[in-house]
């Protein structure tokens, strides 16, 4: 047990920083967009909404542009985070964040009251296209910076909604360009919750990475004065006592608790229960009544004052000075008066630590505006007031006590998450404004063993595998961070937590196929109608599996079936929409992902099973080189025997055909989607291989055929687009109705790249339609 406790404490003290990493879009839409009836677009003052409205109209999505979200809304695109504002102030932050919170609250209420509805909630902000993680925020306006924290909290609270926070780097881009990027992210960005789009089009998500090394390169000096909010209790007390051990500092501690003398009768009484007993006895002796709530308030006041005095005494014993001021930092006049008094006694202020915070944990739909303001203002207004009150001091150190809730969101803590995220970004801006000369930190703490963490919350965290930060060790970690100046302003300390990305076993995506976004479908027509190729579905599902399960390896697919051809009847109009679903299941001890592609009317088109981290044994087709004897011209192939247009004409040269086998060279050919393709599930190369199989069938039986599925696909190596590929087909069963073939792909020097087993192709009537 002792070792387990030590390991838990070590995990709780891990240090992480944020990093923007490039992430290609999944090329599928947010599922909720198709349920928007209508999609309410909240206006921005840059008028980007005008172009966006047209994009959605062209895609067949009903929209309504509004100044404020109506009471019946379930689907909202909130653009006010893009508003061009003149400056960052607490009030500008509050207005943008509060309006977004109200919009989310309306959606939450409607979704809660009607569980069958599917919601859609997307916010858009402009904080550098990377949520202020790596971009220079010195001159940026940060008023929309907390919207991502609201969205991540909603993701944890709402089960029946698609949510996303988008950060667009707007500087220098036209309204049309910005609108197009927002639209594309909604239609092609999939289910990723937090996505940045930079000016050059680079798409990023935010990841955390372990960064343990901290150098003490900017310590405070003896005699320096620190202004501290958050009182002298709990976590703040532990950190200040530890800080006072190193240098002889002067600490001016601000708190809302009024430091008063306790009643004489309570002087020798220890413990909450004993204090309640003596207070109740005294009230009874005096013939007075007291409610349980009033009794708790009286006792808590005594305990709070005792803790404050104990902290002040400990700081003095450590060789530093400390004074306590009963001040509400949300009231600037009170704060300014205290700061002037501090300057008169101790001189200029060198550092500020903003650790104040209040909680009012309730889900978004239950939180009142008053509760939102109380939590948000203590974090944001309090910090702005401290910065203003010390604006004429040459600060060397600024530190905010933020929370991991700002980075990940937290169920029941929308206002707290948003307030702390504002602190993160304001600190980042202050660092850049100081040209790196002032130490500025916003520490996103995980839960501490103490402070705001009650015994109930402690058991909740432990049950979910989240280690608590021990008070003494956490205080030492704070001192290390408060002595280290670097560009890592926003640091996370605590247990690693995964950002919620719809962790349910069942996942669902939406895909829209249109001539402007999938022009190559024009080259895959059957009887004049564009039809989605099987290999496109194969590659798309493989990419989605990798997006949904990034830690797994996917090289093996089985039971691929074409149940009904995917005709694109509105390809040149509003576009054709399809669902792609993934259900995780087990077969014995083996995990499997069961994918299905269906229409909006629930007609099943495709199904397959993708098996993670598995490569079963199989009988590979032998690499063979034989004299060329297959003399069909390419013009004969694609003008007569196959229906494929230029984008799918992947056969470069037919080599030989002999008995149940044949071989061909496939072109070096660009992927269908040049921005986002999969080298293992190479759609154009695999489709060309199927064409070789079709030609074997025509050579032997004359009839034209179409694929209807395959039994297994083994993907051993990446299939690159910059080299020719050799395809060998081996028929294992054939007649006039169908053929069953294996076909393999090799490098030109004979290395096996991938192999399909038992691909089935059935004869179709050339006078029929594209339903196959």
Buried (B, 14 or more C-beta within 10 A) or exposed (E): EEEEEEEBBEBBBBBBBBBBEEBBBBBBBBBBBBBBEBBBBBBBEBEBBBBBBEBBEBBBBEBBBBEEBEEEBBBBBBBBBBBEBEEBBBEBBBBBBBBBBBBBBBBBBBBBEEEEBBBBBBBBBBBBBBBBBBBEBEEBBBBBBBBBBBBBBBBBBBEBBBBBBBBBBBEEBEBBBBBBBBBBBBBBBBBBBBBBBBBEEBBBBBBBEEBEEBEEEBBBEEBBBBBBBBBBBBBBBBBBBBBBBBBBBBBBBBBBBEBEEBBEEBEEBEEEEEBBBBBBEBBEEEEEEBEEEEBBEBBEBBBBBBBBBBBBEBBEEBEBBBBBBBBBBBEBEBBBBBBEEBBEEBEEBBBBBBBBBBBBBBBBBBBEEEBBBBBBBBBBBBBBBBBBBBEEBEBBBBBBBBBBBBBBBBBBBBBBBBBBBBBBBBBBBBBBBBEEEBBBBBBBBBBBBBBBBEEEBBEEBEEEEBBBBBBEBBBBBBBBBBBBBBEBBBBBBBBBBEBBBBEEEEBBBBBBBBBEBBEBBBBBBBBEBBBBBBBBBBBBBBBBBBBBBEEBEBBBBBBBBBBBBBBBEBBEEBBBBBBBBBBBEEEEEEBBBBBBBBBEEEEEBBBBBBBBEBEEEEEEBEBBEEEEEBEBEEEEBBEEBBBBBEBBBBBBBBBBBEEBBBBBBBBEBEBBBEEBBBBBBBBBBBBBBBBBBBBBBBBBBEBBBBBBBBBBBBBBBEBEBEEEBBBBBBBEEBEEEBBBBBBBBBBEEEEBBBBBBBBBBBBBEEEEEBEB
